Amino acid sequence: MSRLSLRAQVLSLLILFGALFAGFIALVWSSTAERVEDSVYADVLTTKDLVADVLPPPLFIVEAWLLAHQAVLTQDPARLSALEAQWGQLEASFQAREQFWPSHLQDQDLKRLLLTEAVVSGRQFFELGRASLFALVRAGKRAEAEALLLGRLASLYADHQAAITHTVERAAVVEQQQRQTAAAKVVSLKWTLLGAGLVGLVLALVFGLRIAAHLSARLDGLVRSLEDAATGDLRPRPADSARDEVTRVHEALRSTLARVAEALTGVQRVSAVVLTESTALTGTSQSLTAGVSEQAASSEETSATLEELTANSRQTADIAQKANALTEQSRAAVDSSQTVMRSTQEAMRTLAATSGQVQDIVGTVDEMAFQTNLLALNAAVEAARAGEAGRGFGVVAHEVRALAQRSAQAAKDIRRLLQGSADQVNGSTQLVDACSAELGRAGASVAEMASLMGRLASAANEQSAGISEISRASVSSDSVAQRTAGQAQALADAARRLGSSASHLSTLTARFETGASNDDGEHFEAALTDFGAQPAAAGRARREAPQAHHAEGRFARGA
């Protein structure tokens, strides 16, 4: 049994149970066939079918006997034809069952009573009725038909009825015998099934107990190995001589314990290294925490200074914006003044032109006064020549002359005044031209000042934006410094917890006995050194990368 694998043993047990189950199914099938299809209950059913057939119709001719009486008594030809057709149907059914039963009856006495007595008399009854009775009735010979009915047909019916009675009685006896036989076979089958089940159960119990005892002995060894491992004994175990699934489990357990022992040995050495390194890491993290705290304080002071500088630059930018606005207003005022001065120049030139025209008109008036004076003088001379008759005309001429003289004097006064006005207008025009030139130069200066103030405001805004960016960067740096300080403190706490965990791990692994040799320790130390060199190189690479990044940033800012 120990040479068989666990799978083969279980398969053997399953095959045994399958064989027993198949035998049980076969016996149940056999008993079902006996009860349904074979000779026991099939004979009972056959006998019952026979009883059903001999009762009217089709084998018991009582219905045909009644039809014969109706045929003799009826006077309707149509009714007679219907009765004759019904007679033919009953005869056909009788013949069909007559052909069926000879091959289905097993009891010889029952077959003899049915086939040699009941069937023979019934066949003769149908033949005589079809050949003679209906022919006599159709020919109108009712007396002869009645005599045939009460004579030969009545005798055949009586013989047939007696044979049917004997057949039914014999069928009841045969049915009772078949029931007793079937009951005996069922009882025998039950005892057979019970015996087969008991034998299978005993075999299964014996085989199962042997397998269970073998497996129990094998599993006890596994349990002892596991119990020793639970107490800390991880030393190698002897191999199992058997070759089954339990052996595979045992080998897997031995391999697992060996690997666990190797791992625990490594854990013991790693815990010692981790304890040493965590102590060094604790000191380094504390120094880092102090440095980061100082950097955070410096960043906070720098952030405050940058905030003040940002506020001052914003105020300067606002002042520059206001000065730029005032400059623009001055420029607009100068432009407006230049426009007014140009309008004034045009008005002064128009006034000078108008003064010239008035002088021309005054000159014309002066010439008119001179001509009037000459005319008045001539008129006075002519009046004097006229004597007394021209005295009145002389007076008028005198008045006209006086008026002409006053007009000429007024024209001279007006010309003098206009000449003074023209001189003043010319002087004013020169002053307006000079003022306009000065306003043009002032406008150019104001425009240049406005351009300078615009550039100053733009530079102040850019300076304010740059200082704001620097302030935000300083605030962000301060936040990063604060987080770095917190992370450094968390790193120091983690280093202390790591040291405590390494010490606890060393205490826990010291409980196990692994049986490791010094060669294994030296090999593990070399592997541990190679493993520690890789993170150190990666750490140096990570530290060098930010330094190169900062150097590139300083070079970009210098450029």
TIDOVO-996617 format. One line per 4 residues: number of its first residue (from 1); their letters; for each residue x, y, z of C-alpha. Coordinates in steps of 0.02 Angstrom, whole numbers, padded with zeros to 5 digits. Example, Ala and Ser with C-alpha at 12.3 -4.5 7.8 and 13.67 -1.06 7.14 Angstrom:
<zalums>
1) AS) 00615/-00225/00390 ~ 00684/-00053/00357 .
</zalums>
This chain:
<zalums>
1) MSRL) 00000/00000/00000 ~ 00144/00118/00040 ~ 00210/00097/-00138 ~ 00051/00169/-00211 .
5) SLRA) 00034/00357/-00226 ~ -00100/00447/-00131 ~ -00187/00485/-00294 ~ -00183/00299/-00341 .
9) QVLS) -00253/00251/-00171 ~ -00393/00376/-00184 ~ -00428/00322/-00363 ~ -00434/00141/-00307 .
13) LLIL) -00560/00186/-00174 ~ -00662/00283/-00300 ~ -00656/00138/-00423 ~ -00717/00020/-00287 .
17) FGAL) -00860/00133/-00243 ~ -00897/00156/-00429 ~ -00903/-00031/-00456 ~ -01019/-00054/-00307 .
21) FAGF) -01128/00087/-00368 ~ -01131/00015/-00545 ~ -01182/-00154/-00473 ~ -01317/-00071/-00371 .
25) IALV) -01381/00019/-00526 ~ -01380/-00144/-00624 ~ -01479/-00233/-00488 ~ -01603/-00090/-00478 .
29) WSST) -01618/-00091/-00667 ~ -01644/-00280/-00664 ~ -01778/-00264/-00531 ~ -01863/-00125/-00630 .
33) AERV) -01859/-00231/-00787 ~ -01931/-00378/-00690 ~ -02070/-00267/-00625 ~ -02111/-00181/-00790 .
37) EDSV) -02051/-00275/-00944 ~ -02010/-00456/-00902 ~ -02112/-00607/-00854 ~ -02174/-00557/-00681 .
41) YADV) -02276/-00400/-00697 ~ -02285/-00416/-00886 ~ -02384/-00578/-00861 ~ -02496/-00492/-00734 .
45) LTTK) -02530/-00350/-00855 ~ -02562/-00474/-00995 ~ -02689/-00565/-00890 ~ -02775/-00402/-00847 .
49) DLVA) -02780/-00358/-01033 ~ -02860/-00526/-01067 ~ -02994/-00494/-00936 ~ -03025/-00324/-01013 .
53) DVLP) -03041/-00401/-01186 ~ -03159/-00541/-01140 ~ -03276/-00417/-01063 ~ -03385/-00341/-01200 .
57) PPLF) -03317/-00302/-01325 ~ -03222/-00370/-01421 ~ -03198/-00555/-01367 ~ -03361/-00568/-01269 .
61) IVEA) -03501/-00567/-01400 ~ -03639/-00503/-01287 ~ -03652/-00342/-01389 ~ -03666/-00445/-01550 .
65) WLLA) -03803/-00549/-01466 ~ -03899/-00389/-01431 ~ -03874/-00329/-01611 ~ -03947/-00495/-01674 .
69) HQAV) -04105/-00465/-01571 ~ -04119/-00287/-01635 ~ -04097/-00345/-01816 ~ -04240/-00472/-01796 .
73) LTQD) -04355/-00343/-01717 ~ -04320/-00191/-01827 ~ -04435/-00145/-01974 ~ -04327/-00002/-02041 .
77) PARL) -04210/-00050/-02185 ~ -04093/00095/-02142 ~ -04086/00038/-01963 ~ -04051/-00138/-02023 .
81) SALE) -03905/-00075/-02131 ~ -03833/00019/-01982 ~ -03846/-00136/-01872 ~ -03763/-00241/-02007 .
85) AQWG) -03620/-00116/-02020 ~ -03600/-00116/-01831 ~ -03601/-00307/-01837 ~ -03455/-00299/-01962 .
89) QLEA) -03355/-00183/-01846 ~ -03380/-00299/-01697 ~ -03327/-00450/-01803 ~ -03169/-00358/-01861 .
93) SFQA) -03122/-00313/-01682 ~ -03152/-00493/-01629 ~ -03039/-00559/-01768 ~ -02901/-00435/-01725 .
97) REQF) -02895/-00487/-01542 ~ -02910/-00671/-01598 ~ -02747/-00649/-01695 ~ -02662/-00554/-01552 .
101) WPSH) -02683/-00672/-01405 ~ -02606/-00837/-01467 ~ -02430/-00760/-01462 ~ -02450/-00668/-01296 .
105) LQDQ) -02523/-00796/-01177 ~ -02402/-00898/-01071 ~ -02522/-01006/-00970 ~ -02574/-01157/-01076 .
109) DLKR) -02740/-01191/-00988 ~ -02789/-01010/-01009 ~ -02737/-01014/-01192 ~ -02837/-01175/-01220 .
113) LLLT) -02996/-01106/-01140 ~ -02984/-00945/-01240 ~ -02933/-01010/-01411 ~ -03019/-01180/-01421 .
117) EAVV) -03183/-01138/-01333 ~ -03224/-00953/-01319 ~ -03146/-00896/-01484 ~ -03215/-01042/-01586 .
121) SGRQ) -03394/-01017/-01527 ~ -03381/-00830/-01552 ~ -03312/-00850/-01728 ~ -03454/-00968/-01775 .
125) FFEL) -03580/-00846/-01700 ~ -03516/-00699/-01807 ~ -03508/-00806/-01966 ~ -03684/-00874/-01945 .
129) GRAS) -03756/-00703/-01907 ~ -03670/-00620/-02056 ~ -03712/-00759/-02178 ~ -03889/-00809/-02125 .
133) LFAL) -03973/-00694/-01999 ~ -03957/-00527/-02091 ~ -03996/-00612/-02259 ~ -04161/-00684/-02190 .
137) VRAG) -04210/-00518/-02111 ~ -04170/-00421/-02270 ~ -04275/-00551/-02370 ~ -04421/-00523/-02251 .
141) KRAE) -04415/-00698/-02177 ~ -04426/-00640/-02000 ~ -04498/-00804/-01933 ~ -04351/-00902/-02000 .
145) AEAL) -04232/-00767/-01937 ~ -04312/-00776/-01764 ~ -04299/-00964/-01764 ~ -04115/-00951/-01813 .
149) LLGR) -04087/-00826/-01674 ~ -04173/-00929/-01540 ~ -04100/-01090/-01603 ~ -03924/-01104/-01670 .
153) LASL) -03867/-00929/-01623 ~ -03933/-00945/-01446 ~ -03840/-01110/-01427 ~ -03677/-01035/-01490 .
157) YADH) -03698/-00886/-01375 ~ -03729/-01001/-01225 ~ -03573/-01103/-01266 ~ -03473/-00942/-01289 .
161) QAAI) -03536/-00869/-01124 ~ -03489/-01028/-01029 ~ -03316/-01027/-01107 ~ -03292/-00843/-01062 .
165) THTV) -03343/-00878/-00882 ~ -03217/-01020/-00870 ~ -03083/-00911/-00951 ~ -03110/-00768/-00827 .
169) ERAA) -03104/-00887/-00681 ~ -02942/-00963/-00743 ~ -02870/-00786/-00775 ~ -02906/-00739/-00594 .
173) VVEQ) -02814/-00895/-00533 ~ -02666/-00860/-00649 ~ -02660/-00677/-00592 ~ -02654/-00729/-00410 .
177) QQRQ) -02512/-00851/-00446 ~ -02416/-00715/-00543 ~ -02436/-00592/-00400 ~ -02365/-00719/-00276 .
181) TAAA) -02218/-00755/-00393 ~ -02183/-00569/-00417 ~ -02188/-00537/-00229 ~ -02064/-00679/-00200 .
185) KVVS) -01945/-00611/-00332 ~ -01955/-00435/-00258 ~ -01912/-00502/-00085 ~ -01767/-00603/-00155 .
189) LKWT) -01705/-00449/-00250 ~ -01712/-00342/-00093 ~ -01609/-00468/00005 ~ -01484/-00475/-00139 .
193) LLGA) -01468/-00285/-00141 ~ -01447/-00281/00047 ~ -01311/-00413/00043 ~ -01217/-00324/-00098 .
197) GLVG) -01227/-00159/-00004 ~ -01161/-00238/00156 ~ -01017/-00321/00063 ~ -00972/-00157/-00024 .
201) LVLA) -00982/-00063/00140 ~ -00868/-00187/00228 ~ -00741/-00181/00085 ~ -00747/00008/00080 .
205) LVFG) -00724/00020/00268 ~ -00576/-00099/00268 ~ -00492/-00015/00120 ~ -00529/00160/00188 .
209) LRIA) -00464/00117/00361 ~ -00301/00052/00289 ~ -00279/00209/00184 ~ -00325/00319/00332 .
213) AHLS) -00201/00230/00447 ~ -00063/00247/00317 ~ -00101/00430/00287 ~ -00114/00463/00473 .
217) ARLD) 00058/00390/00503 ~ 00131/00494/00361 ~ 00043/00653/00417 ~ 00103/00629/00597 .
221) GLVR) 00280/00650/00533 ~ 00230/00811/00446 ~ 00144/00874/00603 ~ 00298/00838/00709 .
225) SLED) 00406/00933/00584 ~ 00286/01080/00590 ~ 00279/01076/00780 ~ 00471/01076/00789 .
229) AATG) 00472/01223/00667 ~ 00343/01313/00775 ~ 00459/01295/00927 ~ 00603/01370/00827 .
233) DLRP) 00694/01213/00768 ~ 00725/01243/00582 ~ 00865/01117/00560 ~ 00858/01002/00407 .
237) RPAD) 00741/00850/00419 ~ 00777/00672/00353 ~ 00702/00627/00183 ~ 00548/00515/00164 .
241) SARD) 00571/00346/00080 ~ 00396/00336/00005 ~ 00348/00412/-00162 ~ 00175/00486/-00153 .
245) EVTR) 00091/00654/-00130 ~ 00129/00656/00056 ~ 00313/00633/00012 ~ 00300/00782/-00105 .
249) VHEA) 00223/00882/00036 ~ 00362/00825/00152 ~ 00496/00874/00026 ~ 00411/01042/00000 .
253) LRST) 00407/01066/00189 ~ 00592/01023/00203 ~ 00634/01145/00062 ~ 00524/01277/00141 .
257) LARV) 00604/01256/00312 ~ 00778/01264/00234 ~ 00734/01424/00144 ~ 00653/01496/00299 .
261) AEAL) 00809/01454/00398 ~ 00916/01538/00265 ~ 00801/01688/00264 ~ 00802/01701/00454 .
265) TGVQ) 00992/01691/00453 ~ 00994/01833/00329 ~ 00866/01928/00431 ~ 00974/01911/00586 .
269) RVSA) 01125/01983/00497 ~ 01022/02116/00408 ~ 00942/02169/00573 ~ 01116/02195/00646 .
273) VVLT) 01168/02299/00496 ~ 01004/02395/00499 ~ 01026/02431/00683 ~ 01199/02505/00650 .
277) ESTA) 01144/02603/00498 ~ 00987/02666/00583 ~ 01093/02737/00724 ~ 01200/02830/00597 .
281) LTGT) 01044/02883/00503 ~ 00969/02952/00663 ~ 01120/03066/00691 ~ 01121/03122/00509 .
285) SQSL) 00934/03157/00509 ~ 00950/03260/00669 ~ 01089/03365/00589 ~ 00981/03382/00434 .
289) TAGV) 00834/03437/00541 ~ 00938/03574/00623 ~ 01004/03636/00454 ~ 00832/03635/00376 .
293) SEQA) 00762/03730/00525 ~ 00894/03866/00503 ~ 00858/03872/00316 ~ 00672/03887/00353 .
297) ASSE) 00705/04036/00471 ~ 00814/04121/00338 ~ 00683/04089/00206 ~ 00551/04166/00317 .
301) ETSA) 00655/04324/00343 ~ 00692/04335/00157 ~ 00507/04315/00120 ~ 00464/04459/00239 .
305) TLEE) 00595/04573/00157 ~ 00532/04529/-00015 ~ 00354/04568/00039 ~ 00408/04743/00093 .
309) LTAN) 00505/04767/-00069 ~ 00353/04708/-00166 ~ 00243/04836/-00077 ~ 00369/04977/-00115 .
313) SRQT) 00384/04926/-00297 ~ 00196/04923/-00313 ~ 00186/05099/-00237 ~ 00320/05159/-00358 .
317) ADIA) 00226/05082/-00502 ~ 00065/05169/-00445 ~ 00155/05338/-00433 ~ 00231/05312/-00606 .
321) QKAN) 00059/05272/-00673 ~ -00013/05431/-00597 ~ 00135/05538/-00664 ~ 00108/05459/-00834 .
325) ALTE) -00075/05506/-00825 ~ -00033/05687/-00775 ~ 00095/05697/-00915 ~ -00035/05639/-01038 .
329) QSRA) -00154/05773/-00971 ~ -00016/05908/-00990 ~ 00017/05847/-01166 ~ -00167/05861/-01206 .
333) AVDS) -00171/06038/-01131 ~ -00020/06091/-01234 ~ -00099/06019/-01391 ~ -00259/06115/-01351 .
337) SQTV) -00158/06276/-01321 ~ -00070/06254/-01488 ~ -00238/06235/-01572 ~ -00301/06397/-01487 .
341) MRST) -00141/06489/-01537 ~ -00160/06434/-01717 ~ -00339/06498/-01712 ~ -00277/06663/-01636 .
345) QEAM) -00146/06679/-01774 ~ -00279/06657/-01905 ~ -00390/06786/-01817 ~ -00245/06913/-01807 .
349) RTLA) -00205/06890/-01990 ~ -00390/06914/-02032 ~ -00393/07071/-01923 ~ -00237/07142/-02011 .
353) ATSG) -00316/07110/-02179 ~ -00478/07193/-02121 ~ -00378/07345/-02056 ~ -00297/07363/-02228 .
357) QVQD) -00467/07359/-02309 ~ -00533/07491/-02187 ~ -00380/07601/-02225 ~ -00420/07586/-02409 .
361) IVGT) -00599/07638/-02374 ~ -00541/07782/-02265 ~ -00425/07836/-02406 ~ -00572/07837/-02522 .
365) VDEM) -00673/07940/-02395 ~ -00525/08062/-02381 ~ -00518/08081/-02570 ~ -00706/08108/-02572 .
369) AFQT) -00690/08243/-02437 ~ -00551/08326/-02539 ~ -00655/08325/-02696 ~ -00805/08390/-02598 .
373) NLLA) -00696/08529/-02528 ~ -00642/08576/-02705 ~ -00821/08573/-02763 ~ -00875/08680/-02616 .
377) LNAA) -00734/08803/-02655 ~ -00787/08813/-02835 ~ -00968/08835/-02780 ~ -00917/08979/-02666 .
381) VEAA) -00822/09062/-02807 ~ -00971/09045/-02921 ~ -01087/09113/-02786 ~ -00975/09262/-02763 .
385) RAGE) -00982/09297/-02946 ~ -01170/09283/-02943 ~ -01181/09422/-02814 ~ -01339/09441/-02714 .
389) AGRG) -01427/09302/-02805 ~ -01294/09174/-02758 ~ -01280/09223/-02574 ~ -01386/09075/-02513 .
393) FGVV) -01293/08954/-02623 ~ -01129/09024/-02553 ~ -01189/08988/-02376 ~ -01226/08809/-02425 .
397) AHEV) -01061/08793/-02512 ~ -00974/08858/-02355 ~ -01062/08727/-02249 ~ -01021/08592/-02371 .
401) RALA) -00840/08645/-02369 ~ -00837/08645/-02181 ~ -00914/08472/-02182 ~ -00788/08412/-02308 .
405) QRSA) -00647/08479/-02202 ~ -00714/08390/-02047 ~ -00735/08230/-02148 ~ -00557/08243/-02208 .
409) QAAK) -00497/08275/-02030 ~ -00599/08125/-01968 ~ -00529/08017/-02106 ~ -00353/08069/-02057 .
413) DIRR) -00391/08030/-01875 ~ -00465/07862/-01924 ~ -00315/07821/-02033 ~ -00198/07867/-01893 .
417) LLQG) -00294/07757/-01772 ~ -00303/07615/-01898 ~ -00117/07631/-01930 ~ -00087/07617/-01741 .
421) SADQ) -00204/07468/-01734 ~ -00116/07387/-01881 ~ 00051/07413/-01797 ~ -00019/07336/-01637 .
425) VNGS) -00095/07192/-01736 ~ 00071/07159/-01821 ~ 00158/07161/-01652 ~ 00026/07046/-01579 .
429) TQLV) 00044/06929/-01728 ~ 00231/06918/-01701 ~ 00201/06884/-01515 ~ 00071/06749/-01557 .
433) DACS) 00192/06668/-01681 ~ 00329/06667/-01549 ~ 00208/06596/-01419 ~ 00152/06462/-01542 .
437) AELG) 00332/06413/-01576 ~ 00366/06403/-01389 ~ 00208/06298/-01364 ~ 00266/06181/-01504 .
441) RAGA) 00434/06158/-01418 ~ 00342/06133/-01252 ~ 00226/06004/-01334 ~ 00377/05908/-01401 .
445) SVAE) 00456/05912/-01228 ~ 00294/05855/-01148 ~ 00276/05715/-01277 ~ 00453/05657/-01242 .
449) MASL) 00418/05668/-01055 ~ 00258/05567/-01080 ~ 00357/05435/-01175 ~ 00487/05429/-01037 .
453) MGRL) 00352/05419/-00903 ~ 00266/05278/-01001 ~ 00428/05180/-01009 ~ 00458/05219/-00827 .
457) ASAA) 00283/05155/-00780 ~ 00307/04999/-00888 ~ 00477/04967/-00808 ~ 00402/04996/-00635 .
461) NEQS) 00261/04871/-00675 ~ 00386/04743/-00740 ~ 00494/04770/-00586 ~ 00341/04750/-00475 .
465) AGIS) 00291/04590/-00567 ~ 00468/04522/-00554 ~ 00477/04561/-00369 ~ 00305/04479/-00348 .
469) EISR) 00370/04322/-00436 ~ 00524/04324/-00325 ~ 00411/04346/-00173 ~ 00301/04200/-00225 .
473) ASVS) 00456/04094/-00259 ~ 00521/04143/-00088 ~ 00354/04097/-00008 ~ 00357/03932/-00101 .
477) SDSV) 00537/03903/-00047 ~ 00487/03943/00131 ~ 00344/03818/00118 ~ 00461/03688/00045 .
481) AQRT) 00585/03723/00185 ~ 00447/03701/00314 ~ 00393/03537/00234 ~ 00574/03481/00221 .
485) AGQA) 00597/03520/00405 ~ 00443/03417/00446 ~ 00502/03276/00333 ~ 00675/03282/00411 .
489) QALA) 00597/03269/00583 ~ 00487/03125/00520 ~ 00645/03044/00448 ~ 00731/03059/00616 .
493) DAAR) 00579/02981/00701 ~ 00574/02843/00569 ~ 00760/02810/00595 ~ 00731/02792/00782 .
497) RLGS) 00583/02676/00752 ~ 00687/02578/00625 ~ 00823/02554/00754 ~ 00696/02497/00882 .
501) SASH) 00617/02378/00754 ~ 00788/02309/00706 ~ 00828/02276/00888 ~ 00659/02191/00912 .
505) LSTL) 00686/02090/00752 ~ 00854/02031/00814 ~ 00772/01976/00976 ~ 00636/01881/00881 .
509) TARF) 00753/01793/00759 ~ 00869/01741/00900 ~ 00735/01615/00953 ~ 00760/01509/00797 .
513) ETGA) 00895/01378/00778 ~ 00948/01373/00595 ~ 01114/01280/00603 ~ 01197/01405/00484 .
517) SNDD) 01387/01391/00459 ~ 01519/01529/00452 ~ 01541/01505/00264 ~ 01358/01548/00239 .
521) GEHF) 01382/01705/00346 ~ 01533/01763/00244 ~ 01438/01734/00081 ~ 01289/01830/00148 .
525) EAAL) 01401/01975/00207 ~ 01472/01990/00030 ~ 01298/01990/-00046 ~ 01241/02118/00084 .
529) TDFG) 01389/02231/00041 ~ 01346/02224/-00144 ~ 01164/02258/-00103 ~ 01209/02410/00005 .
533) AQPA) 01327/02481/-00129 ~ 01185/02496/-00255 ~ 01073/02612/-00150 ~ 01226/02716/-00101 .
537) AAGR) 01271/02743/-00285 ~ 01090/02784/-00324 ~ 01087/02909/-00179 ~ 01245/02995/-00244 .
541) ARRE) 01169/03006/-00417 ~ 01011/03084/-00345 ~ 01114/03210/-00246 ~ 01221/03256/-00397 .
545) APQA) 01070/03282/-00510 ~ 00995/03430/-00410 ~ 01169/03510/-00397 ~ 01188/03505/-00586 .
549) HHAE) 01012/03574/-00604 ~ 01051/03721/-00486 ~ 01213/03756/-00581 ~ 01118/03762/-00746 .
553) GRFA) 00989/03880/-00666 ~ 01128/03998/-00606 ~ 01209/03998/-00778 ~ 01041/04038/-00861 .
557) RGA) 01009/04182/-00741 ~ 01184/04251/-00771 ~ 01156/04243/-00959 .
</zalums>
